[in-house]
Amino acid sequence: MRNIKRFFSAMAIVLLSVAVMDAPVLAGSHVAITEQPPAAISNIYYTTPTGGHDFTPTKGARLTVVHLWATWCVPCTQELPELDKALAENKARGLEVLPLAGETDVQKVQQFYSSHGVTQLPVALDPGLQAIYTLGIRALPTSLFVDAKGQVVARADGPVDWASPATQEFLNKALAM
């Protein structure tokens, strides 16, 4: 019964992502990063090519973006190269990114990275969509912004324009702390 519930939850995310997110993104719109009162991030588990991991902010990171996406999600595929560039530009200032792909195949994600010029982001999978389910994600892409203490301080439910002045202002403020 639990697996059936998870399946239908995952399918709802897929349908919402396709139905709600494709049209605005194709028209060129993005969502704003919304700051929120700090709240502990739920315990999430993910896999990489080297094995399984529990999420904890990287030592020395001032801000970690937990970015949930999938290779089949059109807005996600358009946004990920921009996020890769934002990481390259801000890593030395303490930005880290955990891009959790709702996929089961490491090679599929690696091929996506290669074909889209993504060079900075690590490969991380949420193969059973457990992180998406645990975090209550309603649409893809979604970005959670986690401070050095492990507190979610902001989120974006949809694609972010990583080069916009508003996003740059948010990053400058978060990375200055």
N, C-alpha and C positions, 0 to 999 in steps of 0.2 A: 504494500500500500504506500509506503514511504517513497519508494522508487517511482511509483506512478505519479505521486504528488510532485516530486522533483522534475519528472519529465514534463508535466503540464506547466510547471513554473518556468522551466527553460523554454518551452515553446511559446509561452506568453511573452517572454523577453524577446525572442526572435521576431514574433509578429509585431510587437511594439516598436522594435528597432527598425524594421523594414517599413511599416506603415507610417509611423510618426516621424522618424528621423530622416528618411531619404529625401522627401520633398523639400524641407527647409535647407538642407545642406546643398542639394543640387542647385538651389536658388542662391547659394552663396552666404547664407546666414550661419552664425555661430551662437553659442550660448555664453553667458557671462559666468565667471567664477563667483560663487556666492559664499561669502564668509559666514561662519557659524560659531556659536560658543564651542570651545574645545570639548571633545568627547572622545573617550578611548575607542580605538578601532577594535572591531571584533577580531578574535583569533582566526586567522586565515592560513591555510596550508596551500602550497603550490609546488609545482615540479619544474625542474630545469634539466638540461641535458646531463647534469651531474648527479641528480637525485631530488629528493623531496625536502622542503624547507617550511618552517613556520615564519611568518612575517614579523620582523622587528626592524625598526629604522636602522639604516647603515650607520655605524659609528662615524661621526664627523659630518653626517648629513644634517643640514639645517632644515631642509624640506624634502620629503619624499612624495612623489606623485604615484599613487596606486591607480594605474590606468587600466580599466577593463574594456576589452575590445575583442574582435574576431575577424578572421580573414574574409569572411563572407559578408561582413557589414560594410556597406559602401561608405558611410560617413567615417567609419573607423579607418578604412584604407586611405582615405583622403587626408585624414588628420595625422596619422602616425609619422609620416616623414617630417611634418612640422614639429611634432613633439621631439623627434630625434634631433633636429636642429636646435631646439630650445635646450635640450640636455647638453649638447656640445658647447653651446654658448655659456651655460651657467653651471656646469659641473664643478669647476674650480671654485665657485662661490658657495658650494654646498648643496647643489640640487642633485637628487637621485631620482630615478624613475623605475618603477616595477610595473612593466606592461604585461598584465595577466591576460593571455589569449584564451578564449573559450574554445580550445582545440585539444585534440588528443595526439596530434602528430607533430613532433619537433621539427621534422624535415619540412613540413608544410609552412611553418612559421619562418624557418630559416630561408626557404625559397622566396617567401613573401618579402622578407627583409632584403634579400639580394636583388630582387626585381624592382624594388621601390627605393633603393639607395639608402636603406636604414643601416647605419654602421655603429651607432653609439648604444642603442638599447639592448639590454640583455634579453635572451629568450626565456620566457617564463610562461607556464601553462596552468590553466584552471580546467583540467580535462573533464571533471565531473560536474563542472559549473558550481562547485561547492562554495567558492568565494563569492560568486555572484549571488547565490542563494543566501549565504550567511550575512552578507552586507546589505541585503534588501535592494539590490540594483534593479531598476525598472526598465532601463533602456541602455543601449550601447551606442556610442562609447559613453563611459562615465569615468570621471577622474575624482579621486579623493586626495586631498592635500593633507599630509600627515607631518606634524612638526617633530622635532628631535626627541620629544618626550613620548611620542607614540599617540598623540592626540590628533584627531581629525579636526582641522581648523577651517576647512572650506571644501566645497565640492562643485563640480560642473556636471550636470546631467545632459550630456550632448557634446558635440564637437566644440573644442576651444580654438580660437584664433590665437595661436601661440606667439605671433608677431605683433599683435595689436597693442596699442598704448596702454589699454586697461590691464591686459595680462602682464605686460612688462612692469607696470606699476605694482601690481600684486606681487610678482616675483621679487622685485627690488625690495619691497617692504618685508616679505617673508624671509628673504635671504640675508637681510641686514641684522636680524635679531641675534 
